[in-house]
Amino acid sequence: MVFDVTRWLPEHPGGSAIIPEQALNMDATTFFEMYHLSRRSFVYLEQFYIGDLKPSELCKVPVREGEKPPSAGFLEQLRDFTTWRLHPSTDGIKVFKSF
């Protein structure tokens, strides 16, 4: 999933610098799992959602070197909670790349 949290940064409880320092333009799933144990933050995701990457594009997203992948349980909870996501490959939605 791709999110634009720019407008959230000034209100972020962890401070406005932590997201740009640790997760800007990279896969931040592991950080999200590590810092959001209660899963309460899932309710905010929809308002920042931009879209999903095609599965074939996921390998191009930078990951912090040496970082462990997110847990399977976390990914399952995230999928279960984000039923509003667009699924281009199964929803018949055309995919456009704008970068």
C-alpha atoms as an extended CHARMM CRD file, in Angstrom:
* protein
*
        99  EXT
         1         1  MET       CA              0.0000000000        0.0000000000        0.0000000000  PROA      1               0.0000000000
         2         2  VAL       CA              1.1070000000        3.5290000000       -0.7060000000  PROA      2               0.0000000000
         3         3  PHE       CA              0.2400000000        6.3290000000        1.7070000000  PROA      3               0.0000000000
         4         4  ASP       CA              0.8200000000       10.0790000000        1.7430000000  PROA      4               0.0000000000
         5         5  VAL       CA              1.0040000000       11.0440000000        5.4180000000  PROA      5               0.0000000000
         6         6  THR       CA              2.3800000000       14.5440000000        4.8310000000  PROA      6               0.0000000000
         7         7  ARG       CA             -0.5850000000       16.3040000000        6.4670000000  PROA      7               0.0000000000
         8         8  TRP       CA             -0.4590000000       13.8910000000        9.4280000000  PROA      8               0.0000000000
         9         9  LEU       CA              3.1860000000       14.5850000000       10.3280000000  PROA      9               0.0000000000
        10        10  PRO       CA              2.5380000000       17.6360000000       12.5670000000  PROA      10              0.0000000000
        11        11  GLU       CA             -0.0140000000       15.5990000000       14.5700000000  PROA      11              0.0000000000
        12        12  HSD       CA              1.8920000000       12.3150000000       14.7340000000  PROA      12              0.0000000000
        13        13  PRO       CA              2.2860000000       11.2670000000       18.4000000000  PROA      13              0.0000000000
        14        14  GLY       CA              5.8510000000       10.0900000000       17.7390000000  PROA      14              0.0000000000
        15        15  GLY       CA              6.8330000000       13.4940000000       16.3870000000  PROA      15              0.0000000000
        16        16  SER       CA              6.9120000000       14.9610000000       12.9140000000  PROA      16              0.0000000000
        17        17  ALA       CA             10.4580000000       13.8050000000       12.1030000000  PROA      17              0.0000000000
        18        18  ILE       CA             10.2930000000       10.0640000000       12.7710000000  PROA      18              0.0000000000
        19        19  ILE       CA              8.4290000000        9.0650000000        9.5980000000  PROA      19              0.0000000000
        20        20  PRO       CA             10.6200000000       11.0610000000        7.1710000000  PROA      20              0.0000000000
        21        21  GLU       CA             13.7720000000        9.8600000000        8.9520000000  PROA      21              0.0000000000
        22        22  GLN       CA             12.8780000000        6.1800000000        9.0100000000  PROA      22              0.0000000000
        23        23  ALA       CA             10.3400000000        5.4670000000        6.3190000000  PROA      23              0.0000000000
        24        24  LEU       CA             10.3380000000        8.0350000000        3.5090000000  PROA      24              0.0000000000
        25        25  ASN       CA             10.1120000000        6.4180000000        0.0610000000  PROA      25              0.0000000000
        26        26  MET       CA             10.6570000000        2.8840000000        1.3180000000  PROA      26              0.0000000000
        27        27  ASP       CA              8.7590000000       -0.0790000000        2.6680000000  PROA      27              0.0000000000
        28        28  ALA       CA              7.7390000000        1.0170000000        6.1550000000  PROA      28              0.0000000000
        29        29  THR       CA              5.6370000000       -2.0150000000        7.0490000000  PROA      29              0.0000000000
        30        30  THR       CA              8.0810000000       -3.3240000000        9.6470000000  PROA      30              0.0000000000
        31        31  PHE       CA              8.3190000000        0.0840000000       11.3230000000  PROA      31              0.0000000000
        32        32  PHE       CA              4.5500000000        0.4060000000       11.3220000000  PROA      32              0.0000000000
        33        33  GLU       CA              4.2210000000       -2.9700000000       13.0240000000  PROA      33              0.0000000000
        34        34  MET       CA              6.9560000000       -2.1980000000       15.5370000000  PROA      34              0.0000000000
        35        35  TYR       CA              5.5520000000        1.1680000000       16.6380000000  PROA      35              0.0000000000
        36        36  HSD       CA              1.8060000000        0.4460000000       16.4420000000  PROA      36              0.0000000000
        37        37  LEU       CA              1.2190000000       -2.6090000000       18.5830000000  PROA      37              0.0000000000
        38        38  SER       CA             -2.3750000000       -1.7530000000       19.5110000000  PROA      38              0.0000000000
        39        39  ARG       CA             -3.5260000000       -1.5870000000       15.8800000000  PROA      39              0.0000000000
        40        40  ARG       CA             -5.5760000000        1.5240000000       16.7630000000  PROA      40              0.0000000000
        41        41  SER       CA             -3.6930000000        3.3850000000       14.0690000000  PROA      41              0.0000000000
        42        42  PHE       CA             -5.3030000000        1.1780000000       11.4100000000  PROA      42              0.0000000000
        43        43  VAL       CA             -8.3980000000        3.4030000000       11.6100000000  PROA      43              0.0000000000
        44        44  TYR       CA             -6.3860000000        6.3280000000       10.1940000000  PROA      44              0.0000000000
        45        45  LEU       CA             -4.9420000000        4.5140000000        7.2030000000  PROA      45              0.0000000000
        46        46  GLU       CA             -7.8310000000        4.9820000000        4.8030000000  PROA      46              0.0000000000
        47        47  GLN       CA             -7.6110000000        8.7820000000        4.7940000000  PROA      47              0.0000000000
        48        48  PHE       CA             -3.9490000000        8.6500000000        3.6860000000  PROA      48              0.0000000000
        49        49  TYR       CA             -4.2870000000        5.8000000000        1.1940000000  PROA      49              0.0000000000
        50        50  ILE       CA             -3.0400000000        6.5040000000       -2.3300000000  PROA      50              0.0000000000
        51        51  GLY       CA             -3.2110000000        3.0090000000       -3.8240000000  PROA      51              0.0000000000
        52        52  ASP       CA             -1.4890000000       -0.3410000000       -4.0900000000  PROA      52              0.0000000000
        53        53  LEU       CA              1.4900000000       -1.3310000000       -6.1420000000  PROA      53              0.0000000000
        54        54  LYS       CA              1.1900000000       -4.0900000000       -8.6740000000  PROA      54              0.0000000000
        55        55  PRO       CA              2.6730000000       -7.2940000000       -7.2530000000  PROA      55              0.0000000000
        56        56  SER       CA              5.3360000000       -7.2040000000       -9.9810000000  PROA      56              0.0000000000
        57        57  GLU       CA              6.4460000000       -3.7480000000       -8.7410000000  PROA      57              0.0000000000
        58        58  LEU       CA              6.8530000000       -4.6650000000       -5.0530000000  PROA      58              0.0000000000
        59        59  CYS       CA             10.4260000000       -5.8690000000       -5.5280000000  PROA      59              0.0000000000
        60        60  LYS       CA             11.4000000000       -2.3260000000       -6.6120000000  PROA      60              0.0000000000
        61        61  VAL       CA             10.4370000000       -0.7530000000       -3.2780000000  PROA      61              0.0000000000
        62        62  PRO       CA             13.5490000000       -0.0840000000       -1.1720000000  PROA      62              0.0000000000
        63        63  VAL       CA             13.8520000000       -1.9200000000        2.1450000000  PROA      63              0.0000000000
        64        64  ARG       CA             16.2150000000       -0.8790000000        4.9010000000  PROA      64              0.0000000000
        65        65  GLU       CA             19.2690000000       -3.1450000000        4.8310000000  PROA      65              0.0000000000
        66        66  GLY       CA             19.1750000000       -5.9070000000        7.4520000000  PROA      66              0.0000000000
        67        67  GLU       CA             15.5440000000       -5.2330000000        8.3250000000  PROA      67              0.0000000000
        68        68  LYS       CA             13.3880000000       -8.2250000000        9.2020000000  PROA      68              0.0000000000
        69        69  PRO       CA             10.1840000000       -8.5580000000        7.2220000000  PROA      69              0.0000000000
        70        70  PRO       CA              6.8840000000       -7.8410000000        8.9870000000  PROA      70              0.0000000000
        71        71  SER       CA              5.2640000000      -10.7940000000       10.7150000000  PROA      71              0.0000000000
        72        72  ALA       CA              2.6910000000      -12.8800000000        8.8870000000  PROA      72              0.0000000000
        73        73  GLY       CA              0.1930000000      -12.1800000000       11.6830000000  PROA      73              0.0000000000
        74        74  PHE       CA              0.5810000000       -8.4280000000       11.2640000000  PROA      74              0.0000000000
        75        75  LEU       CA              0.1410000000       -8.6330000000        7.4970000000  PROA      75              0.0000000000
        76        76  GLU       CA             -2.9790000000      -10.7390000000        7.9510000000  PROA      76              0.0000000000
        77        77  GLN       CA             -4.4510000000       -8.2030000000       10.4080000000  PROA      77              0.0000000000
        78        78  LEU       CA             -3.6020000000       -5.3860000000        8.0220000000  PROA      78              0.0000000000
        79        79  ARG       CA             -5.3130000000       -7.1760000000        5.1160000000  PROA      79              0.0000000000
        80        80  ASP       CA             -8.3700000000       -7.9250000000        7.2600000000  PROA      80              0.0000000000
        81        81  PHE       CA             -8.6830000000       -4.3130000000        8.3810000000  PROA      81              0.0000000000
        82        82  THR       CA             -8.0910000000       -2.6370000000        5.0170000000  PROA      82              0.0000000000
        83        83  THR       CA            -11.0580000000       -4.0080000000        3.0990000000  PROA      83              0.0000000000
        84        84  TRP       CA            -11.4420000000       -0.5890000000        1.4360000000  PROA      84              0.0000000000
        85        85  ARG       CA             -8.2150000000       -1.0700000000       -0.5530000000  PROA      85              0.0000000000
        86        86  LEU       CA             -8.2260000000       -1.1210000000       -4.3330000000  PROA      86              0.0000000000
        87        87  HSD       CA             -7.0820000000       -4.3680000000       -5.9140000000  PROA      87              0.0000000000
        88        88  PRO       CA             -6.2570000000       -3.5370000000       -9.5340000000  PROA      88              0.0000000000
        89        89  SER       CA             -5.5710000000       -7.1000000000      -10.6090000000  PROA      89              0.0000000000
        90        90  THR       CA             -8.8780000000       -8.4890000000       -9.2950000000  PROA      90              0.0000000000
        91        91  ASP       CA            -11.1950000000       -5.4390000000       -9.3130000000  PROA      91              0.0000000000
        92        92  GLY       CA            -10.7440000000       -4.7580000000      -13.0320000000  PROA      92              0.0000000000
        93        93  ILE       CA             -9.2070000000       -1.3580000000      -12.3040000000  PROA      93              0.0000000000
        94        94  LYS       CA             -6.8010000000        0.1110000000      -14.8510000000  PROA      94              0.0000000000
        95        95  VAL       CA             -3.3830000000        0.8620000000      -13.3840000000  PROA      95              0.0000000000
        96        96  PHE       CA             -1.4670000000        4.0070000000      -14.2820000000  PROA      96              0.0000000000
        97        97  LYS       CA              2.0440000000        4.9090000000      -13.2360000000  PROA      97              0.0000000000
        98        98  SER       CA              2.5980000000        8.5980000000      -12.5600000000  PROA      98              0.0000000000
        99        99  PHE       CA              6.2980000000        8.7310000000      -11.8330000000  PROA      99              0.0000000000
